[in-house]
Amino acid sequence: MSTYRPDVKLVMTMMVRDEADIIASMIEHHLGQGVDLFIVTDNGSVDGTTEILQEYEARGVLELRHDPVHRKQQGETVTSMAREAYTRHGADWVLNADADEFWVTAGGTLTLREAFARIPKSLVCFTVPVIDMIGDPSLSGTGLHRLTYRDLRSAPQLRAIGLHAHATPDTPHIGDPSVVVAQGNHFVNLTSGGRPPAELEIEVLHYPWRSWYQFSRKVENAGRAYESQTGLTPSPNHHGMRDYRRLLSGTLPAHYMLRHPTRDELRAGLESGAFVREDRIAAEQLPALPDVPLLAVQDVAKPTVERVLGSLELAFRESGALIVALEDTARDEARAFEARIHEEQQERVRLQAEVVHERASTARVQAELEAQRNRLVVRLIDGAAVRARKIRGRAR
């Protein structure tokens, strides 16, 4: 049974880089939701993000740190902030967030503070769904009034537009001096004690593709950071690295357009449930940059883009099949080579065993010859002694 704690303290951590289009909106939203303090590490922003964060620091609602090194150190950086949220600021609950995430209660009738004031701390941690928000594409702009649909497309539908999966859930947790936050912010090392009651469930509205300008810069920043990092090897299916490969090959603009539904696709998706209207963030009237839309271009160009990308992806699949066949051949040859080596090793062991056996046989023969020689010597000595005694007897 939940107990209301009006003095609950919420601390949100973030590691950010070049998020000037959305960071003020994000902070204002969470201040309105009852977050007490933000601990933010600026990762060498150059677009004005740092200056915006400094304004909130001057208001006393944000503690700003600077780490300009780009080596994918998010896990260790967020872990440090999450621990200090408790050890220095006494956080009851810690929310490790990204700049494009807007945390809300699932029902929408309570603020985060009202929900966490009722959620038992005995739960320790629990996962919350991250819902990708979608709408019209845009050249630039924050897009909170444009991206007003929950993207609930199925996995096959996502794969058809070049996406692997929806966003990974987040994990709010109680303040803990030994918590470890995994790279990506999504998982912690604490053991969950269950889930909150349905009326206190939390969810995250996520804006990952809010404009071409923001998206392409984010892909390039992440890709270059992974390239410079020797300690991390992302999966080939890692969404950031797949998009980085698309950026390098020149196909990322087309993939950005494909992720956003046309008018007809949106209409069909609303009927099927693949898209669901979500206006809560738009209704807050948060600070935002104006949009430069791409909708007209998208509706006209998307069929052509789909055909071109379809041809490219077919070529990629065919080349991929060739690579797989070559890998299989190489693997078979490697197995045959290993088998030959194994046979040669077995033959070497057999020959070595034969040598040992022959040496043992030779030693036995030598020992027998030595024994026979010794017996002959003894008989000769004994015979000589007998003859000597006979000679001495005749002499008397």
C-alpha beads as a LAMMPS data file, in Angstrom:
LAMMPS data file: protein, C-alpha beads

396 atoms
395 bonds

1 atom types
1 bond types

-500.0 500.0 xlo xhi
-500.0 500.0 ylo yhi
-500.0 500.0 zlo zhi

Masses

1 110.0

Atoms # bond

1 1 1 0.000 0.000 0.000
2 1 1 1.440 3.381 -1.032
3 1 1 2.038 6.153 1.490
4 1 1 2.023 9.797 0.432
5 1 1 5.310 11.593 1.215
6 1 1 4.958 15.301 0.340
7 1 1 8.654 15.921 1.016
8 1 1 9.884 13.438 -1.629
9 1 1 12.974 14.719 -3.459
10 1 1 13.347 14.109 -7.194
11 1 1 16.700 14.597 -8.921
12 1 1 17.136 14.228 -12.684
13 1 1 20.535 13.601 -14.301
14 1 1 21.495 14.297 -17.906
15 1 1 24.575 14.168 -20.115
16 1 1 23.970 16.464 -23.072
17 1 1 25.665 17.670 -26.229
18 1 1 24.270 20.200 -28.700
19 1 1 20.616 20.131 -27.580
20 1 1 19.850 23.873 -27.762
21 1 1 16.619 23.286 -29.680
22 1 1 14.966 21.286 -26.888
23 1 1 16.882 21.565 -23.599
24 1 1 14.925 24.563 -22.242
25 1 1 11.607 22.879 -23.109
26 1 1 12.729 19.704 -21.397
27 1 1 13.859 21.437 -18.199
28 1 1 10.744 23.624 -17.974
29 1 1 8.518 20.578 -18.432
30 1 1 10.186 18.680 -15.601
31 1 1 10.222 21.690 -13.297
32 1 1 6.473 21.776 -13.832
33 1 1 6.350 18.057 -13.020
34 1 1 8.008 18.652 -9.643
35 1 1 11.661 17.742 -10.283
36 1 1 13.704 19.495 -7.568
37 1 1 17.157 19.531 -9.119
38 1 1 18.949 18.716 -12.364
39 1 1 22.535 17.456 -12.369
40 1 1 23.774 17.983 -15.920
41 1 1 27.097 17.222 -17.584
42 1 1 27.655 19.248 -20.741
43 1 1 29.683 17.175 -23.216
44 1 1 31.360 19.994 -25.127
45 1 1 28.295 21.634 -26.701
46 1 1 28.924 24.313 -29.333
47 1 1 25.349 25.285 -30.306
48 1 1 24.352 27.384 -27.278
49 1 1 23.309 24.512 -25.000
50 1 1 25.945 25.452 -22.421
51 1 1 24.655 29.015 -22.119
52 1 1 21.065 27.819 -21.634
53 1 1 22.189 25.446 -18.884
54 1 1 24.100 28.258 -17.186
55 1 1 20.891 30.290 -16.993
56 1 1 19.175 27.485 -15.083
57 1 1 22.255 27.062 -12.909
58 1 1 21.967 30.754 -11.985
59 1 1 18.352 30.091 -10.926
60 1 1 19.602 27.428 -8.495
61 1 1 17.690 24.517 -10.057
62 1 1 20.605 22.980 -11.932
63 1 1 24.121 21.828 -11.082
64 1 1 26.299 22.090 -14.184
65 1 1 29.419 20.068 -14.920
66 1 1 31.688 20.103 -17.951
67 1 1 33.240 17.104 -19.694
68 1 1 34.262 18.074 -23.244
69 1 1 35.874 14.715 -24.113
70 1 1 33.906 12.762 -26.746
71 1 1 34.627 9.107 -25.985
72 1 1 31.206 7.585 -25.158
73 1 1 31.735 7.827 -21.383
74 1 1 28.032 8.241 -20.653
75 1 1 27.801 5.185 -18.387
76 1 1 30.498 6.255 -15.963
77 1 1 29.473 9.931 -16.098
78 1 1 25.797 9.256 -15.369
79 1 1 26.749 6.748 -12.663
80 1 1 28.746 9.470 -10.911
81 1 1 25.855 11.947 -11.148
82 1 1 23.297 9.366 -9.987
83 1 1 25.373 8.517 -6.918
84 1 1 25.877 12.173 -6.005
85 1 1 22.157 12.808 -6.420
86 1 1 21.861 10.761 -3.242
87 1 1 25.132 11.361 -1.381
88 1 1 25.191 15.166 -1.885
89 1 1 21.530 16.028 -2.431
90 1 1 19.574 13.325 -0.587
91 1 1 17.470 12.245 -3.570
92 1 1 14.624 9.853 -2.805
93 1 1 14.261 9.015 -6.511
94 1 1 16.732 9.546 -9.361
95 1 1 15.634 9.868 -12.995
96 1 1 18.478 9.392 -15.496
97 1 1 17.208 11.075 -18.636
98 1 1 18.200 12.244 -22.108
99 1 1 17.512 15.772 -23.367
100 1 1 14.839 14.509 -25.780
101 1 1 12.823 12.679 -23.100
102 1 1 9.728 14.086 -21.388
103 1 1 8.745 12.017 -18.339
104 1 1 5.042 11.965 -17.406
105 1 1 2.575 9.813 -15.518
106 1 1 0.816 7.317 -17.761
107 1 1 -2.643 8.448 -16.711
108 1 1 -1.806 12.126 -17.018
109 1 1 -3.797 13.191 -13.957
110 1 1 -0.813 13.300 -11.564
111 1 1 2.538 15.065 -11.796
112 1 1 5.747 13.100 -11.401
113 1 1 6.110 14.499 -7.877
114 1 1 2.606 13.385 -6.916
115 1 1 3.252 9.912 -8.316
116 1 1 6.697 9.382 -6.770
117 1 1 5.411 10.695 -3.451
118 1 1 3.095 7.674 -3.444
119 1 1 5.354 5.038 -5.048
120 1 1 6.899 2.839 -2.303
121 1 1 10.685 3.135 -2.136
122 1 1 10.734 -0.595 -1.444
123 1 1 10.319 -1.034 -5.219
124 1 1 13.948 0.208 -5.509
125 1 1 13.722 0.537 -9.309
126 1 1 11.375 -0.336 -12.152
127 1 1 11.280 0.063 -15.918
128 1 1 9.164 2.679 -17.687
129 1 1 8.231 2.558 -21.396
130 1 1 9.799 5.094 -23.746
131 1 1 7.340 6.113 -26.476
132 1 1 8.783 7.536 -29.697
133 1 1 6.850 10.607 -30.867
134 1 1 6.289 11.137 -34.571
135 1 1 4.630 13.564 -36.986
136 1 1 5.700 15.659 -39.952
137 1 1 9.391 15.927 -40.883
138 1 1 11.120 19.273 -40.580
139 1 1 14.343 20.894 -41.702
140 1 1 14.777 22.518 -38.271
141 1 1 12.763 23.390 -35.156
142 1 1 11.890 21.780 -31.831
143 1 1 8.716 20.160 -33.129
144 1 1 6.728 19.734 -29.922
145 1 1 3.586 21.023 -31.683
146 1 1 4.363 18.980 -34.808
147 1 1 5.315 15.593 -33.330
148 1 1 2.004 14.818 -31.671
149 1 1 1.534 11.095 -32.350
150 1 1 2.700 8.073 -30.375
151 1 1 4.583 5.778 -32.736
152 1 1 3.228 2.286 -32.013
153 1 1 4.174 0.678 -35.327
154 1 1 4.980 -3.034 -35.182
155 1 1 8.490 -4.439 -35.528
156 1 1 7.902 -5.472 -39.179
157 1 1 6.583 -1.979 -39.950
158 1 1 9.675 -0.452 -38.362
159 1 1 12.014 -2.731 -40.296
160 1 1 10.271 -1.693 -43.515
161 1 1 11.387 1.915 -42.919
162 1 1 14.918 1.037 -41.825
163 1 1 14.446 0.935 -38.042
164 1 1 15.427 -2.005 -35.839
165 1 1 13.118 -1.405 -32.846
166 1 1 11.438 1.193 -30.683
167 1 1 13.311 2.947 -27.884
168 1 1 14.547 0.921 -24.894
169 1 1 12.722 1.463 -21.554
170 1 1 14.219 3.721 -18.851
171 1 1 14.716 2.838 -15.175
172 1 1 14.021 5.306 -12.351
173 1 1 15.615 4.206 -9.068
174 1 1 15.863 5.208 -5.437
175 1 1 18.873 7.185 -4.271
176 1 1 21.760 4.776 -3.709
177 1 1 25.469 5.470 -3.132
178 1 1 26.575 2.361 -5.054
179 1 1 24.232 2.447 -8.058
180 1 1 25.765 1.733 -11.476
181 1 1 24.042 3.099 -14.580
182 1 1 24.760 1.263 -17.828
183 1 1 25.853 3.005 -21.027
184 1 1 22.699 4.441 -22.599
185 1 1 20.960 5.263 -19.275
186 1 1 18.440 2.435 -19.617
187 1 1 19.574 -0.065 -16.981
188 1 1 20.925 -0.048 -13.420
189 1 1 22.509 -2.704 -11.195
190 1 1 19.755 -2.575 -8.556
191 1 1 17.129 -5.294 -8.108
192 1 1 13.538 -4.259 -8.654
193 1 1 10.958 -4.980 -5.982
194 1 1 8.029 -4.864 -8.404
195 1 1 5.947 -2.260 -10.225
196 1 1 3.937 0.740 -9.038
197 1 1 0.160 0.517 -8.931
198 1 1 -1.490 1.158 -12.307
199 1 1 -2.593 4.656 -11.310
200 1 1 1.049 5.585 -10.528
201 1 1 2.718 4.193 -13.653
202 1 1 5.297 6.410 -15.367
203 1 1 6.118 6.720 -19.086
204 1 1 8.505 8.747 -21.226
205 1 1 7.589 10.652 -24.402
206 1 1 10.650 10.607 -26.658
207 1 1 11.528 13.033 -29.505
208 1 1 14.540 11.469 -31.278
209 1 1 13.946 12.713 -34.875
210 1 1 12.522 16.182 -34.306
211 1 1 14.313 17.809 -37.271
212 1 1 16.772 16.905 -39.993
213 1 1 19.258 19.446 -38.645
214 1 1 19.163 18.021 -35.118
215 1 1 19.020 14.367 -36.188
216 1 1 21.928 14.458 -38.644
217 1 1 24.134 16.333 -36.165
218 1 1 23.323 13.833 -33.419
219 1 1 24.119 10.868 -35.698
220 1 1 27.434 12.395 -36.719
221 1 1 28.405 13.254 -33.128
222 1 1 27.578 9.755 -31.874
223 1 1 29.303 8.014 -34.779
224 1 1 32.514 9.997 -34.434
225 1 1 32.523 9.420 -30.675
226 1 1 32.274 5.653 -31.170
227 1 1 35.015 5.783 -33.825
228 1 1 37.368 7.458 -31.346
229 1 1 36.532 5.053 -28.498
230 1 1 38.636 1.878 -28.303
231 1 1 36.926 0.473 -25.195
232 1 1 33.435 0.151 -26.694
233 1 1 32.423 -1.992 -29.667
234 1 1 28.782 -1.338 -30.583
235 1 1 26.691 -4.055 -32.178
236 1 1 26.315 -3.836 -35.983
237 1 1 22.572 -3.404 -35.255
238 1 1 23.189 -0.493 -32.887
239 1 1 20.792 2.180 -34.165
240 1 1 23.326 5.004 -33.894
241 1 1 26.014 3.159 -35.852
242 1 1 23.567 2.017 -38.546
243 1 1 22.475 5.642 -38.987
244 1 1 26.109 6.758 -39.013
245 1 1 26.837 4.327 -41.857
246 1 1 23.835 5.802 -43.687
247 1 1 25.181 9.300 -43.107
248 1 1 28.549 8.341 -44.564
249 1 1 26.889 6.672 -47.575
250 1 1 24.593 9.646 -48.248
251 1 1 21.298 7.811 -47.593
252 1 1 20.483 9.246 -44.163
253 1 1 18.246 12.095 -45.501
254 1 1 16.072 9.522 -47.250
255 1 1 15.872 7.369 -44.108
256 1 1 14.948 10.437 -42.043
257 1 1 12.025 11.120 -44.405
258 1 1 10.896 7.488 -44.373
259 1 1 10.535 7.504 -40.589
260 1 1 7.826 10.164 -40.767
261 1 1 4.424 9.098 -42.123
262 1 1 2.823 10.834 -45.097
263 1 1 -0.734 12.136 -44.727
264 1 1 -2.141 8.895 -46.131
265 1 1 0.085 6.728 -43.906
266 1 1 -0.882 8.781 -40.861
267 1 1 -4.577 8.448 -41.654
268 1 1 -4.272 4.682 -42.051
269 1 1 -2.135 4.405 -38.915
270 1 1 -4.668 6.268 -36.815
271 1 1 -7.339 3.838 -37.968
272 1 1 -5.169 0.761 -37.254
273 1 1 -3.740 1.980 -33.940
274 1 1 -0.180 2.266 -35.260
275 1 1 -0.373 5.981 -34.378
276 1 1 -2.190 7.503 -31.403
277 1 1 -2.727 11.222 -30.856
278 1 1 -0.734 12.650 -27.898
279 1 1 -1.085 16.397 -27.214
280 1 1 0.054 16.724 -23.603
281 1 1 3.506 18.183 -24.296
282 1 1 2.202 20.436 -27.078
283 1 1 -0.453 21.780 -24.695
284 1 1 2.151 22.946 -22.171
285 1 1 3.268 25.821 -24.433
286 1 1 6.932 25.230 -23.637
287 1 1 9.732 27.354 -25.151
288 1 1 10.573 26.013 -28.602
289 1 1 12.300 26.917 -31.864
290 1 1 9.990 27.473 -34.872
291 1 1 9.724 24.719 -37.466
292 1 1 10.828 24.792 -41.096
293 1 1 8.614 22.019 -42.509
294 1 1 9.412 19.413 -45.153
295 1 1 5.928 17.896 -45.444
296 1 1 5.229 18.948 -49.045
297 1 1 8.603 17.644 -50.195
298 1 1 8.072 14.440 -48.278
299 1 1 4.656 13.621 -49.764
300 1 1 5.922 14.110 -53.311
301 1 1 9.364 12.518 -52.927
302 1 1 8.722 9.626 -50.578
303 1 1 7.568 7.097 -53.234
304 1 1 10.723 7.781 -55.230
305 1 1 12.829 7.571 -52.085
306 1 1 11.261 4.222 -51.231
307 1 1 12.005 2.841 -54.714
308 1 1 15.618 4.057 -54.648
309 1 1 16.228 2.774 -51.142
310 1 1 14.529 -0.493 -52.057
311 1 1 16.994 -0.947 -54.908
312 1 1 19.914 -0.022 -52.685
313 1 1 18.790 -2.357 -49.926
314 1 1 18.335 -5.179 -52.482
315 1 1 21.891 -4.579 -53.653
316 1 1 23.042 -4.515 -50.039
317 1 1 21.220 -7.793 -49.346
318 1 1 22.740 -9.417 -52.446
319 1 1 26.207 -8.226 -51.508
320 1 1 25.515 -9.343 -47.980
321 1 1 24.553 -12.799 -49.251
322 1 1 27.800 -12.926 -51.216
323 1 1 29.734 -11.929 -48.122
324 1 1 27.957 -14.627 -46.113
325 1 1 28.787 -17.217 -48.818
326 1 1 32.424 -16.144 -48.818
327 1 1 32.476 -16.291 -45.034
328 1 1 30.970 -19.803 -45.147
329 1 1 33.602 -20.918 -47.680
330 1 1 36.374 -19.416 -45.600
331 1 1 34.916 -21.049 -42.498
332 1 1 34.779 -24.467 -44.243
333 1 1 38.362 -24.087 -45.432
334 1 1 39.430 -23.091 -41.939
335 1 1 37.686 -26.155 -40.506
336 1 1 39.402 -28.419 -43.091
337 1 1 42.749 -26.833 -42.296
338 1 1 42.132 -27.317 -38.569
339 1 1 41.186 -30.959 -39.255
340 1 1 44.433 -31.511 -41.148
341 1 1 46.392 -29.932 -38.342
342 1 1 44.548 -32.160 -35.875
343 1 1 45.380 -35.261 -37.940
344 1 1 49.023 -34.246 -38.138
345 1 1 49.083 -33.669 -34.402
346 1 1 47.520 -37.095 -33.848
347 1 1 50.132 -38.672 -36.157
348 1 1 52.882 -36.850 -34.295
349 1 1 51.530 -38.149 -30.987
350 1 1 51.376 -41.702 -32.445
351 1 1 54.968 -41.477 -33.682
352 1 1 56.107 -40.101 -30.363
353 1 1 54.375 -43.024 -28.640
354 1 1 56.142 -45.445 -30.984
355 1 1 59.492 -43.825 -30.236
356 1 1 58.825 -44.136 -26.516
357 1 1 57.802 -47.771 -27.015
358 1 1 60.949 -48.532 -29.064
359 1 1 63.117 -46.840 -26.504
360 1 1 61.501 -48.905 -23.776
361 1 1 62.019 -52.103 -25.836
362 1 1 65.641 -51.187 -26.477
363 1 1 66.146 -50.581 -22.766
364 1 1 64.619 -54.001 -21.980
365 1 1 66.878 -55.727 -24.535
366 1 1 69.924 -53.911 -23.179
367 1 1 68.966 -54.902 -19.648
368 1 1 68.553 -58.565 -20.726
369 1 1 71.894 -58.547 -22.532
370 1 1 73.536 -57.031 -19.476
371 1 1 71.959 -59.712 -17.273
372 1 1 73.099 -62.486 -19.632
373 1 1 76.638 -61.041 -19.690
374 1 1 76.673 -60.920 -15.910
375 1 1 75.454 -64.530 -15.686
376 1 1 78.173 -65.641 -18.145
377 1 1 80.849 -63.840 -16.159
378 1 1 79.644 -65.502 -12.970
379 1 1 79.701 -68.953 -14.648
380 1 1 83.198 -68.341 -15.988
381 1 1 84.433 -67.237 -12.588
382 1 1 82.761 -70.212 -10.920
383 1 1 84.268 -72.607 -13.521
384 1 1 87.745 -71.130 -13.041
385 1 1 87.413 -71.544 -9.287
386 1 1 86.426 -75.224 -9.683
387 1 1 89.364 -75.887 -11.986
388 1 1 91.720 -74.127 -9.600
389 1 1 90.533 -76.301 -6.721
390 1 1 91.053 -79.463 -8.827
391 1 1 94.566 -78.389 -9.754
392 1 1 95.419 -77.661 -6.149
393 1 1 94.017 -81.137 -5.170
394 1 1 96.221 -82.972 -7.692
395 1 1 99.230 -81.003 -6.588
396 1 1 98.990 -82.384 -3.072

Bonds

1 1 1 2
2 1 2 3
3 1 3 4
4 1 4 5
5 1 5 6
6 1 6 7
7 1 7 8
8 1 8 9
9 1 9 10
10 1 10 11
11 1 11 12
12 1 12 13
13 1 13 14
14 1 14 15
15 1 15 16
16 1 16 17
17 1 17 18
18 1 18 19
19 1 19 20
20 1 20 21
21 1 21 22
22 1 22 23
23 1 23 24
24 1 24 25
25 1 25 26
26 1 26 27
27 1 27 28
28 1 28 29
29 1 29 30
30 1 30 31
31 1 31 32
32 1 32 33
33 1 33 34
34 1 34 35
35 1 35 36
36 1 36 37
37 1 37 38
38 1 38 39
39 1 39 40
40 1 40 41
41 1 41 42
42 1 42 43
43 1 43 44
44 1 44 45
45 1 45 46
46 1 46 47
47 1 47 48
48 1 48 49
49 1 49 50
50 1 50 51
51 1 51 52
52 1 52 53
53 1 53 54
54 1 54 55
55 1 55 56
56 1 56 57
57 1 57 58
58 1 58 59
59 1 59 60
60 1 60 61
61 1 61 62
62 1 62 63
63 1 63 64
64 1 64 65
65 1 65 66
66 1 66 67
67 1 67 68
68 1 68 69
69 1 69 70
70 1 70 71
71 1 71 72
72 1 72 73
73 1 73 74
74 1 74 75
75 1 75 76
76 1 76 77
77 1 77 78
78 1 78 79
79 1 79 80
80 1 80 81
81 1 81 82
82 1 82 83
83 1 83 84
84 1 84 85
85 1 85 86
86 1 86 87
87 1 87 88
88 1 88 89
89 1 89 90
90 1 90 91
91 1 91 92
92 1 92 93
93 1 93 94
94 1 94 95
95 1 95 96
96 1 96 97
97 1 97 98
98 1 98 99
99 1 99 100
100 1 100 101
101 1 101 102
102 1 102 103
103 1 103 104
104 1 104 105
105 1 105 106
106 1 106 107
107 1 107 108
108 1 108 109
109 1 109 110
110 1 110 111
111 1 111 112
112 1 112 113
113 1 113 114
114 1 114 115
115 1 115 116
116 1 116 117
117 1 117 118
118 1 118 119
119 1 119 120
120 1 120 121
121 1 121 122
122 1 122 123
123 1 123 124
124 1 124 125
125 1 125 126
126 1 126 127
127 1 127 128
128 1 128 129
129 1 129 130
130 1 130 131
131 1 131 132
132 1 132 133
133 1 133 134
134 1 134 135
135 1 135 136
136 1 136 137
137 1 137 138
138 1 138 139
139 1 139 140
140 1 140 141
141 1 141 142
142 1 142 143
143 1 143 144
144 1 144 145
145 1 145 146
146 1 146 147
147 1 147 148
148 1 148 149
149 1 149 150
150 1 150 151
151 1 151 152
152 1 152 153
153 1 153 154
154 1 154 155
155 1 155 156
156 1 156 157
157 1 157 158
158 1 158 159
159 1 159 160
160 1 160 161
161 1 161 162
162 1 162 163
163 1 163 164
164 1 164 165
165 1 165 166
166 1 166 167
167 1 167 168
168 1 168 169
169 1 169 170
170 1 170 171
171 1 171 172
172 1 172 173
173 1 173 174
174 1 174 175
175 1 175 176
176 1 176 177
177 1 177 178
178 1 178 179
179 1 179 180
180 1 180 181
181 1 181 182
182 1 182 183
183 1 183 184
184 1 184 185
185 1 185 186
186 1 186 187
187 1 187 188
188 1 188 189
189 1 189 190
190 1 190 191
191 1 191 192
192 1 192 193
193 1 193 194
194 1 194 195
195 1 195 196
196 1 196 197
197 1 197 198
198 1 198 199
199 1 199 200
200 1 200 201
201 1 201 202
202 1 202 203
203 1 203 204
204 1 204 205
205 1 205 206
206 1 206 207
207 1 207 208
208 1 208 209
209 1 209 210
210 1 210 211
211 1 211 212
212 1 212 213
213 1 213 214
214 1 214 215
215 1 215 216
216 1 216 217
217 1 217 218
218 1 218 219
219 1 219 220
220 1 220 221
221 1 221 222
222 1 222 223
223 1 223 224
224 1 224 225
225 1 225 226
226 1 226 227
227 1 227 228
228 1 228 229
229 1 229 230
230 1 230 231
231 1 231 232
232 1 232 233
233 1 233 234
234 1 234 235
235 1 235 236
236 1 236 237
237 1 237 238
238 1 238 239
239 1 239 240
240 1 240 241
241 1 241 242
242 1 242 243
243 1 243 244
244 1 244 245
245 1 245 246
246 1 246 247
247 1 247 248
248 1 248 249
249 1 249 250
250 1 250 251
251 1 251 252
252 1 252 253
253 1 253 254
254 1 254 255
255 1 255 256
256 1 256 257
257 1 257 258
258 1 258 259
259 1 259 260
260 1 260 261
261 1 261 262
262 1 262 263
263 1 263 264
264 1 264 265
265 1 265 266
266 1 266 267
267 1 267 268
268 1 268 269
269 1 269 270
270 1 270 271
271 1 271 272
272 1 272 273
273 1 273 274
274 1 274 275
275 1 275 276
276 1 276 277
277 1 277 278
278 1 278 279
279 1 279 280
280 1 280 281
281 1 281 282
282 1 282 283
283 1 283 284
284 1 284 285
285 1 285 286
286 1 286 287
287 1 287 288
288 1 288 289
289 1 289 290
290 1 290 291
291 1 291 292
292 1 292 293
293 1 293 294
294 1 294 295
295 1 295 296
296 1 296 297
297 1 297 298
298 1 298 299
299 1 299 300
300 1 300 301
301 1 301 302
302 1 302 303
303 1 303 304
304 1 304 305
305 1 305 306
306 1 306 307
307 1 307 308
308 1 308 309
309 1 309 310
310 1 310 311
311 1 311 312
312 1 312 313
313 1 313 314
314 1 314 315
315 1 315 316
316 1 316 317
317 1 317 318
318 1 318 319
319 1 319 320
320 1 320 321
321 1 321 322
322 1 322 323
323 1 323 324
324 1 324 325
325 1 325 326
326 1 326 327
327 1 327 328
328 1 328 329
329 1 329 330
330 1 330 331
331 1 331 332
332 1 332 333
333 1 333 334
334 1 334 335
335 1 335 336
336 1 336 337
337 1 337 338
338 1 338 339
339 1 339 340
340 1 340 341
341 1 341 342
342 1 342 343
343 1 343 344
344 1 344 345
345 1 345 346
346 1 346 347
347 1 347 348
348 1 348 349
349 1 349 350
350 1 350 351
351 1 351 352
352 1 352 353
353 1 353 354
354 1 354 355
355 1 355 356
356 1 356 357
357 1 357 358
358 1 358 359
359 1 359 360
360 1 360 361
361 1 361 362
362 1 362 363
363 1 363 364
364 1 364 365
365 1 365 366
366 1 366 367
367 1 367 368
368 1 368 369
369 1 369 370
370 1 370 371
371 1 371 372
372 1 372 373
373 1 373 374
374 1 374 375
375 1 375 376
376 1 376 377
377 1 377 378
378 1 378 379
379 1 379 380
380 1 380 381
381 1 381 382
382 1 382 383
383 1 383 384
384 1 384 385
385 1 385 386
386 1 386 387
387 1 387 388
388 1 388 389
389 1 389 390
390 1 390 391
391 1 391 392
392 1 392 393
393 1 393 394
394 1 394 395
395 1 395 396
